[in-house]
């Protein structure tokens, strides 16, 4: 098999696929990239760790004698990244790949046959759910940051997605905060269906961004997303997501409205002094909001800005990383932070995006 291909396109695709390929595995075959040259002058690249599988097809040039091979993914990625030139020339024969560049590099990499490589299942035969690519990417970006990390409930390590009629709801929580987004969908026959996606959401967002439509399909154990030149299959969590609607506070008449960028700027200036608890104190006094933090040795930082108050004065402590995460995912120029009291969760609403944040007890 021989072909040439644009280096940038190949390298970017390879880097994305390598992100799902394990560096070490009991099944050493999984450490390889599946590479297949097709008769229509395209190149199929595939990788998997068995929990997530990713397949992307690229246009090649002058492809002769279609075939397939497994190549060590990390080695290939390193060689391509560090090569000079803007075009790659592959010659593959007898389970070995020779790679040349128009910048003068030449590499030889030993590969292996594809017989033992896992087949990527096609779960896309029973209809699909359609979703605008940018809307899907936005939903992922506004929820994945709030997933749990570490040794918490495995169900909380993923994004919960439920479908109901012409809408989809994306939810993530680590018990200290909750992020929820609602988006429109098309052709949904999955009313009431809820799934937990534990990994691969960033890849899904990357593939979806900029596309008019992404097709989603479900089985009992997997989600498949399909674009014109790519497909990703993710194994779902067989768990139960907490009853998150029970902990979402009702909208409150008590809130203050502030300019988002000004609040972010002040948070960034006082946050470095909160090295121990990561707590920033929000103190509302009339039309002013004062922020403060302190280190374990007593050093302090203070800042203030104007707000529009709609409720009594209050003092609230927040994890500064958490409040900044929420603010960064809001596109509005101003933001309203709703509250009940110093011990109840705060609430932020913005164009289909809901962010709930538990205060820190002082």
C-alpha positions as CSV (number, residue, x, y, z in Angstrom):
1,X,0.0,0.0,0.0
2,X,1.3,3.5,-0.9
3,X,-0.2,6.9,-0.5
4,X,0.7,10.5,0.4
5,X,-1.2,12.8,2.7
6,X,-1.2,16.4,4.1
7,X,1.0,16.3,7.2
8,X,-1.1,18.8,9.3
9,X,-4.4,16.9,8.6
10,X,-2.8,13.5,9.4
11,X,-1.0,14.8,12.5
12,X,-4.1,16.5,14.0
13,X,-6.2,13.4,13.4
14,X,-3.6,11.1,14.8
15,X,-3.2,13.2,17.9
16,X,-7.0,13.0,18.5
17,X,-7.1,9.3,18.0
18,X,-4.0,8.7,20.2
19,X,-5.9,10.4,23.1
20,X,-8.2,7.2,23.3
21,X,-5.4,4.7,22.8
22,X,-3.8,3.4,26.0
23,X,-0.1,3.8,26.4
24,X,0.0,0.5,28.3
25,X,-2.5,-2.3,28.2
26,X,-2.7,-6.0,29.0
27,X,-4.0,-6.3,25.5
28,X,-0.9,-4.9,23.7
29,X,-2.9,-4.8,20.4
30,X,-4.8,-1.8,21.8
31,X,-1.6,0.3,21.8
32,X,-1.7,0.4,18.1
33,X,-3.4,2.6,15.5
34,X,-5.5,0.8,12.9
35,X,-4.6,2.3,9.5
36,X,-6.6,1.3,6.4
37,X,-6.2,2.6,2.8
38,X,-9.5,2.4,0.9
39,X,-10.2,2.0,-2.8
40,X,-11.8,5.5,-3.0
41,X,-8.5,7.2,-2.2
42,X,-9.4,7.7,1.5
43,X,-7.6,6.7,4.6
44,X,-9.4,5.3,7.7
45,X,-7.7,5.7,11.1
46,X,-9.0,4.0,14.2
47,X,-8.2,3.6,17.9
48,X,-9.8,2.2,21.0
49,X,-9.3,1.4,24.7
50,X,-12.5,-0.8,24.6
51,X,-14.5,1.9,26.5
52,X,-14.3,4.4,23.7
53,X,-13.6,3.8,20.0
54,X,-12.9,6.5,17.5
55,X,-12.8,6.3,13.7
56,X,-11.9,9.1,11.3
57,X,-11.6,9.1,7.5
58,X,-9.3,11.5,5.6
59,X,-8.7,12.1,2.0
60,X,-5.4,10.7,0.7
61,X,-3.4,11.2,-2.5
62,X,-2.3,8.7,-5.1
63,X,-3.4,5.7,-3.0
64,X,-2.2,2.5,-4.6
65,X,-3.0,-1.1,-3.5
66,X,-5.4,-0.6,-0.7
67,X,-4.6,-2.5,2.5
68,X,-4.5,-2.2,6.3
69,X,-1.9,-2.4,9.1
70,X,-1.5,-1.8,12.9
71,X,1.2,0.7,13.8
72,X,2.4,1.5,17.3
73,X,0.4,4.7,18.0
74,X,2.8,6.6,20.3
75,X,5.8,6.0,18.2
76,X,4.0,7.0,15.0
77,X,2.6,10.1,16.7
78,X,6.1,11.2,17.9
79,X,7.7,10.6,14.5
80,X,5.0,12.6,12.6
81,X,5.0,15.5,15.1
82,X,8.8,15.9,14.9
83,X,9.1,15.6,11.2
84,X,9.9,18.4,8.8
85,X,7.8,19.3,5.7
86,X,4.1,19.5,5.0
87,X,3.5,16.2,3.2
88,X,3.9,12.6,4.3
89,X,4.6,9.7,1.9
90,X,3.8,6.2,3.2
91,X,5.0,2.9,1.7
92,X,3.6,-0.1,3.6
93,X,4.6,-3.7,2.9
94,X,5.2,-6.9,4.9
95,X,3.9,-5.3,8.2
96,X,6.3,-2.4,8.0
97,X,5.8,1.2,7.2
98,X,8.3,3.5,5.6
99,X,7.4,7.2,6.1
100,X,9.1,10.0,4.1
101,X,8.5,13.7,4.2
102,X,9.1,16.4,1.7
103,X,11.3,18.0,4.4
104,X,13.9,15.3,4.1
105,X,12.9,12.9,7.0
106,X,12.7,9.1,6.6
107,X,11.4,6.7,9.2
108,X,10.8,3.0,9.3
109,X,8.2,1.6,11.8
110,X,7.4,-2.1,12.4
111,X,3.7,-2.9,12.5
112,X,1.5,-6.0,12.7
113,X,-1.5,-7.6,11.2
114,X,-5.0,-6.4,12.0
115,X,-6.7,-9.8,12.7
116,X,-6.7,-9.4,16.5
117,X,-7.8,-5.8,16.5
118,X,-11.3,-5.2,18.0
119,X,-14.1,-4.5,15.6
120,X,-15.8,-1.2,16.1
121,X,-19.5,-1.9,16.5
122,X,-22.0,-0.1,14.4
123,X,-25.0,0.8,16.6
124,X,-26.5,3.2,14.1
125,X,-29.1,1.0,12.5
126,X,-32.2,1.8,14.5
127,X,-32.7,5.5,13.7
128,X,-30.9,8.5,15.1
129,X,-31.2,11.6,17.1
130,X,-30.1,14.7,15.3
131,X,-28.4,17.6,17.0
132,X,-26.7,20.8,15.7
133,X,-22.9,20.3,16.1
134,X,-22.2,23.6,17.8
135,X,-25.1,23.1,20.2
136,X,-23.8,19.7,21.1
137,X,-20.3,21.1,21.6
138,X,-21.7,23.9,23.8
139,X,-23.6,21.4,25.9
140,X,-20.5,19.3,26.5
141,X,-18.4,22.3,27.4
142,X,-20.9,23.7,29.9
143,X,-21.3,20.4,31.8
144,X,-18.1,18.3,31.6
145,X,-16.1,20.6,33.8
146,X,-18.6,19.9,36.7
147,X,-18.2,16.1,36.6
148,X,-16.7,14.5,39.7
149,X,-13.0,13.6,39.9
150,X,-11.4,10.9,42.0
151,X,-13.0,8.2,44.2
152,X,-16.6,9.5,44.2
153,X,-19.6,7.7,42.8
154,X,-18.7,6.4,39.3
155,X,-22.0,7.7,38.0
156,X,-21.0,11.2,38.9
157,X,-17.8,10.9,36.9
158,X,-19.8,11.2,33.7
159,X,-22.3,13.5,32.0
160,X,-25.9,12.5,32.3
161,X,-28.0,13.0,29.2
162,X,-31.7,12.5,28.9
163,X,-33.9,12.8,25.9
164,X,-37.6,13.9,25.9
165,X,-39.4,14.8,22.8
166,X,-37.7,17.6,21.0
167,X,-35.1,18.4,23.7
168,X,-32.1,16.9,25.4
169,X,-30.9,17.7,28.9
170,X,-27.2,17.5,29.8
171,X,-26.3,17.4,33.6
172,X,-23.1,17.0,35.5
173,X,-22.4,17.3,39.3
174,X,-19.7,16.5,41.8
175,X,-22.1,17.1,44.7
176,X,-20.6,20.6,45.4
177,X,-22.0,22.1,42.2
178,X,-24.3,21.1,39.4
179,X,-24.4,22.2,35.8
180,X,-27.4,21.7,33.5
181,X,-28.0,22.6,29.8
182,X,-31.0,22.0,27.6
183,X,-30.8,21.8,23.8
184,X,-33.1,21.2,20.9
185,X,-32.9,17.8,19.1
186,X,-34.5,16.3,16.0
187,X,-36.0,12.9,15.1
188,X,-35.9,11.7,18.7
189,X,-37.7,8.4,19.5
190,X,-35.9,8.1,22.8
191,X,-38.4,9.9,25.1
192,X,-37.5,9.7,28.7
193,X,-34.2,7.8,28.0
194,X,-31.4,8.7,30.3
195,X,-27.7,7.7,29.9
196,X,-24.4,8.3,31.6
197,X,-21.4,9.1,29.4
198,X,-18.3,8.5,31.4
199,X,-15.6,9.6,29.0
200,X,-15.0,10.8,25.4
201,X,-17.2,13.9,25.8
202,X,-14.4,16.2,24.9
203,X,-13.7,14.2,21.7
204,X,-17.4,14.3,20.9
205,X,-17.4,18.1,21.3
206,X,-14.3,18.4,19.1
207,X,-15.8,16.4,16.3
208,X,-19.2,18.2,16.5
209,X,-17.9,21.8,16.5
210,X,-18.8,23.7,13.3
211,X,-21.1,21.0,11.9
212,X,-24.7,21.6,11.0
213,X,-25.8,18.1,12.2
214,X,-24.4,15.3,14.3
215,X,-26.3,12.0,14.4
216,X,-26.6,10.2,17.8
217,X,-27.7,6.6,18.3
218,X,-28.3,4.6,21.4
219,X,-28.2,0.9,22.5
220,X,-28.5,-0.4,26.0
221,X,-24.8,-0.2,26.5
222,X,-23.4,2.3,24.0
223,X,-23.8,5.7,22.5
224,X,-22.6,6.3,18.9
225,X,-22.1,9.7,17.4
226,X,-21.6,10.1,13.6
227,X,-20.4,12.9,11.5
228,X,-19.6,13.0,7.7
229,X,-16.1,11.7,8.2
230,X,-16.0,10.3,11.8
231,X,-17.7,8.1,14.3
232,X,-17.2,7.6,18.0
233,X,-18.7,4.8,20.1
234,X,-18.7,5.2,23.9
235,X,-19.6,2.5,26.4
236,X,-22.1,3.8,28.9
237,X,-22.0,3.6,32.7
238,X,-24.4,1.0,34.1
239,X,-25.3,3.1,37.1
240,X,-28.0,5.4,38.4
241,X,-27.5,9.1,38.3
242,X,-28.7,10.9,41.5
243,X,-32.1,12.5,41.6
244,X,-30.6,15.9,40.7
245,X,-33.9,17.7,40.2
246,X,-34.6,17.3,43.9
247,X,-31.6,19.5,44.8
248,X,-32.2,22.3,42.3
249,X,-33.4,25.3,44.3
250,X,-36.4,27.2,43.0
251,X,-35.7,30.6,41.5
252,X,-35.3,33.2,44.2
253,X,-36.5,36.8,44.5
254,X,-33.2,37.6,46.2
255,X,-30.3,38.2,43.8
256,X,-27.7,40.6,42.7
257,X,-26.7,41.4,39.1
258,X,-23.0,42.1,38.3
259,X,-20.9,42.6,35.1
260,X,-19.4,39.2,34.4
261,X,-16.0,40.3,33.2
262,X,-15.5,42.6,36.2
263,X,-16.4,39.9,38.6
264,X,-14.0,37.5,36.9
265,X,-11.2,40.0,37.0
266,X,-11.6,40.6,40.7
267,X,-11.8,36.9,41.5
268,X,-8.6,36.3,39.6
269,X,-6.9,39.1,41.7
270,X,-8.0,37.8,45.1
271,X,-8.0,34.0,44.5
272,X,-4.2,33.5,44.8
273,X,-4.5,34.5,48.5
274,X,-6.9,31.7,49.2
275,X,-4.3,29.0,49.2
276,X,-5.7,26.9,52.0
277,X,-9.5,26.7,51.7
278,X,-9.8,28.1,48.2
279,X,-12.6,30.2,49.6
280,X,-13.5,33.7,48.5
281,X,-16.0,35.6,50.6
282,X,-18.7,37.5,48.8
283,X,-20.1,40.3,51.0
284,X,-23.1,42.2,49.6
285,X,-23.6,45.7,51.1
286,X,-26.2,47.7,49.3
287,X,-25.0,48.4,45.8
288,X,-21.5,47.2,46.4
289,X,-20.1,43.6,46.4
290,X,-16.8,43.1,48.3
291,X,-14.6,40.0,47.7
292,X,-11.9,38.9,50.1
293,X,-9.6,35.9,50.7
294,X,-6.8,35.1,53.1
295,X,-3.9,32.7,53.4
296,X,-3.2,30.4,56.3
297,X,-0.5,32.9,57.6
298,X,-3.0,35.8,57.7
299,X,-2.2,37.6,54.4
300,X,-5.4,39.0,52.8
301,X,-6.6,40.3,49.5
302,X,-9.7,42.5,48.9
303,X,-11.6,43.8,45.9
304,X,-15.0,45.4,45.2
305,X,-17.4,46.4,42.5
306,X,-20.8,47.8,41.9
307,X,-23.9,45.6,41.7
308,X,-27.6,45.9,41.3
309,X,-29.1,44.4,44.5
310,X,-32.5,42.8,44.7
311,X,-32.5,41.5,48.2
312,X,-31.0,41.9,51.7
313,X,-27.3,42.1,52.4
314,X,-25.6,38.8,52.8
315,X,-22.1,37.1,53.1
316,X,-21.5,34.0,51.0
317,X,-18.3,31.9,50.8
318,X,-17.6,30.1,47.5
319,X,-14.8,27.9,46.2
320,X,-13.2,30.4,43.8
321,X,-12.4,27.7,41.2
322,X,-16.1,26.6,41.1
323,X,-17.6,30.1,40.8
324,X,-15.0,31.0,38.1
325,X,-15.8,27.8,36.2
326,X,-19.5,28.8,36.1
327,X,-18.9,32.4,35.0
328,X,-16.5,31.4,32.2
329,X,-19.3,29.3,30.6
330,X,-21.8,32.2,30.5
331,X,-21.9,34.4,27.4
332,X,-24.0,37.2,28.9
333,X,-22.4,40.5,29.7
334,X,-24.1,40.6,33.1
335,X,-24.9,37.7,35.4
336,X,-27.4,37.4,38.3
337,X,-26.5,35.3,41.3
338,X,-29.6,34.2,43.2
339,X,-29.4,33.3,46.9
340,X,-31.6,32.3,49.8
341,X,-29.3,32.4,52.8
342,X,-25.6,31.7,53.6
343,X,-26.2,27.9,53.9
344,X,-28.3,27.3,50.8
345,X,-27.2,26.7,47.3
346,X,-26.8,29.7,45.0
347,X,-28.3,29.7,41.5
348,X,-27.3,31.2,38.1
349,X,-29.5,31.0,35.0
350,X,-28.4,32.0,31.5
351,X,-30.1,31.1,28.2
352,X,-30.8,27.4,28.9
353,X,-27.7,27.0,31.2
354,X,-28.3,26.5,34.9
355,X,-25.5,26.5,37.4
356,X,-26.0,25.5,41.1
357,X,-23.2,26.1,43.6
358,X,-23.1,25.1,47.3
359,X,-21.6,27.8,49.6
360,X,-18.7,27.0,51.8
361,X,-19.5,27.0,55.5
362,X,-17.3,29.6,57.3
